[in-house]
Amino acid sequence: MMLTRWRLQMSGLPPYDLPRAFRLLIALLAIADTRRRERYCAGGCGHEWHQLARRTDEGTPPAT
């Protein structure tokens, strides 16, 4: 949702900054996901994307 609402203006960055900007964006999304899991999904949840690691550990391939 953040990517669709915000205009990031990444086209104005020099080419050597694009990989760093992308890594920063991914790091920010990881932090946001971790906080969301701690706040809303601490007691367990039914979100399939939060169960991917468990499915892989059990030998069940993730749903596609």
C-alpha positions as CSV (number, residue, x, y, z in Angstrom):
1,M,0.0,0.0,0.0
2,M,2.8,2.4,0.8
3,L,4.3,2.0,-2.7
4,T,1.0,2.8,-4.4
5,R,0.3,5.9,-2.3
6,W,3.7,7.4,-2.0
7,R,5.5,8.9,-5.0
8,L,9.1,7.9,-4.2
9,Q,10.7,9.8,-7.1
10,M,13.4,7.2,-7.5
11,S,13.8,8.1,-11.1
12,G,15.8,11.2,-10.1
13,L,18.5,9.1,-8.3
14,P,21.8,8.4,-9.9
15,P,22.2,4.8,-11.1
16,Y,24.7,3.9,-8.4
17,D,22.1,4.9,-5.7
18,L,19.3,2.7,-6.9
19,P,20.5,-0.6,-5.4
20,R,21.0,1.2,-2.0
21,A,17.6,2.8,-2.2
22,F,16.0,-0.6,-3.0
23,R,17.8,-2.3,0.0
24,L,16.7,0.5,2.3
25,L,13.1,0.2,1.1
26,I,13.2,-3.6,1.8
27,A,14.7,-3.0,5.2
28,L,12.0,-0.6,6.1
29,L,9.3,-3.0,5.0
30,A,10.9,-5.8,7.1
31,I,10.8,-3.5,10.2
32,A,7.2,-2.7,9.5
33,D,6.3,-6.3,9.1
34,T,8.1,-7.3,12.3
35,R,6.3,-4.6,14.3
36,R,2.9,-5.7,12.8
37,R,3.6,-9.3,13.7
38,E,4.5,-8.4,17.2
39,R,1.4,-6.2,17.7
40,Y,-1.4,-7.9,15.8
41,C,-0.2,-11.5,15.4
42,A,1.6,-12.2,18.6
43,G,-1.0,-14.8,19.8
44,G,-1.0,-16.6,16.5
45,C,-2.8,-15.8,13.3
46,G,-4.2,-17.3,10.2
47,H,-2.2,-15.3,7.7
48,E,-0.6,-17.7,5.2
49,W,2.4,-15.5,4.7
50,H,3.2,-15.8,8.4
51,Q,3.1,-19.6,8.2
52,L,5.6,-20.0,5.3
53,A,8.6,-20.9,7.5
54,R,6.6,-23.4,9.4
55,R,5.3,-25.1,6.2
56,T,8.9,-25.3,4.8
57,D,10.2,-26.8,8.1
58,E,7.4,-29.5,8.0
59,G,8.2,-30.4,4.4
60,T,5.0,-29.0,3.0
61,P,5.7,-26.7,0.1
62,P,4.3,-23.2,0.4
63,A,1.0,-22.5,-1.4
64,T,1.5,-20.7,-4.7
